[in-house]
Structure formats: C-alpha cells, structure tokens
C-alpha cells in the first residue's frame, strides 16, 4: 500500500470532520468495482472500529460500475458474513450500491481503491485527472481471491489506517 500523506492538521472538535458520525463529511472513500462487496466491507469495518475506539473518523464507499442486475440486493452476502463473523452489525446494509462521480474525488481527503490490479486501469480510463489522488490496496474480487483472504487483507489495512494520526490529505 502506498502510504497516505498525513501532513494535514489533526481533526479537532470544531472541524467539519469531527461530527462525521453525526452525518457530516467522511474522511475516507473506499472504491471498488460494484460498491457491493469489498468497498462496503471496508466502509462498515472502518466505521465500526472508529466508533468502537472513540475516533472521530468516518468512511464512505462507492463503485466504478455498480450493476444491480449482476449483484442481487444491496450488499454482498460475503461482506455481510465477514462482518457478522467479526461481530459487526452493518449500519448501511440496506443501501444499494452507488457509482462514483467526478465531483466525489474533491470531497474526500483520502481515497482508497481496493485492488490496484483491477482498479488502477478503471481510474485511468474513467477519471484520469484524479488517478494520482488514489491509493491502492490488493484485495481481489471473488473470481481471484477467496472472501476469507480478501476480507482479512482489508481488515489488516483498515486497522493500520486507523492507527495513523491526523487527517489524511493530498497536500
């Protein structure tokens, strides 16, 4: 994983992000192909750990190409099962996948795509002007990696991310 740039000021009680759990803007955007499995798992896990640890951080998730006819329902059964195995009750399990738009790249101090192999080409094709802003992890989709392995990778990265102090920024 390329490391987030952490040169920004720490979140303070008076900043906009300090109220993120009360519905204000998020600090992190997780991206995957369909906003159905990996990004949703990362979002829910990040928000759970942040809240559990009293951190004033919040994540959202979006997808490059959500396809409701390919992915049945609002959230993958693999994401739901992995969350349940960790004792996490998803807060947004009923939300259907949402596509990322160009304006979304300006809203988040840190943007992470879940698979460099899969998502860097999508970024460069769909949003080339924003490609340098995105950090990449290596959690692959179901066709290439077992859910237990992918969700374990995501969990490790989310935990590392939450250990970083300060607002994640692009400088």
N, C-alpha and C positions, 0 to 999 in steps of 0.2 A: 504494500500500500504506500503510495506517496503520501507524506505527512501533510496534514492541514497546516496552513500558515496561521500562526497564533500570535500575531503581533498586535492585535486589537486590544482595547481595554476590556477588563473583566466586566461581566454583567453586574450591574448594581440594582438595588431595589427600585430605583427610579427609572430605569431604562425600559424601553418598549418590550424587550425580550423577557424582562423579569416577570411579566404577567403571562407568559406563554401558556401556562397550564390553565389560565382563565380565558383562553381564546384569542390571545394576541399572536403575533407572528412567530414562526418557528425558527430555530437556529440551524437545522439540518434538513436537507431534502435528500431522500433516498430514491434513486431511479432504477427501474428495471424495465423489461420489455413490456409486460402487460399490466403492471401495478396490481398484481393478483396474488403472487406468491412471495418472492424474495424481498421486494421493497416493502410489502405490507408487514412481513415478519420483522424486518429491521425497524420499521417505524414503531410498531407496537412494543417490541422489546426495548428499544431506546426509551420510549416514553414511560414504560413500566419501571425500568431501572432508575431513570432520572427522578421520577416521583418517589419511588421507594427510598432513594437516598437523599431526598430533600433538595435536589438540584434544580435550579431554575433554567431548565433546558427543555426543548420540545422538538420533535421531528415530525415531518410530513412525508408522504410518498406519492409519486406519480409514475406513469409509464410512458414509454415511447410510442407504443402502438397497442393500446388495450383493445381486445376483441371479445365482446360479450358472447358471441356465438362460439368461440373456441374455449373460453374459460367460463364454465357454468357457475352462476351465483356471484356474490360479492367478493368472496375471499377463498383462496385455495384451501382444500382440506388438509394439505401438507403443512401449510403455515399455521392453520388452526390447531392441528395435532401437536406441532412442535411448541407452540405457545402453551397449550394445555400441559404438556409434559414438563414445562418449566414453571407451572403454576401461575401463568399469566392469563388474565381474562382480557381479551382484546376490547378496547374501548370503541373501535370503529369497525367492528366485524360486519356490520350491515351496509357499510358504504361500498358502492360499486367502484370499480377501477376508473381512474381519471387520467386523461392524457396530459403530458407536459406541453406547455406553450412557451413561446419565446420570452414572454414577459415574466415567466416564472424564474428565469435564471437571475434576475435582478433582485428577487425577493429573499433569497437565502444566502447567509454568509458562508455556508459550506454545502456543497453538492457532491454526493457520492453515488456513482453508478455501481451496481452490484457485480458486474462481470466486465473486466477490461476487454477480454476476447470478444464478447458479444456486443457490448455497448459502446466502445470507442468508435467502431465503424458507424453505428447509428448516430452518435453525436456528430461525427464529422460530416455525415450525409445530411442530417436533418437540421442541425444547429451549429454549423462550422464556426460561426463567430463566437460561440460560447464554449467550444470544446476545451480551451485552455483552463477554464474555471472548474472543470470536473475532476474529482479524484476517483480512483477506481479500486475496487476490491476484486477478489477472484472467487466468487460463489456462483457456481454454474447452475443452469436450469436443469429441469428434470431429465432431459434427454442425455445429459452429460455427467450428472453427479447425483448421487443418492440424496434424498432430502435430509437424512440424518447428518451427512457430511456437510452439505451446504449450510444448513441452519447452525451447525456447530461453528463453522467458519464465521458466519455472520455474528453469532453471539460473541465470539472472541474479539472481533473487530469493534462491535458496539461497546463492549466493556472497555477496550483500550481508548476508544473515542471519548467516553465519559470521564476517563481519568485525566484528560487534557484540560488544563485550566485556561480560562479566558474565552472570549468569543472567538469562534472560528471565522476567519476572514480571508479575503482575497487581496488585501493590502491595496 
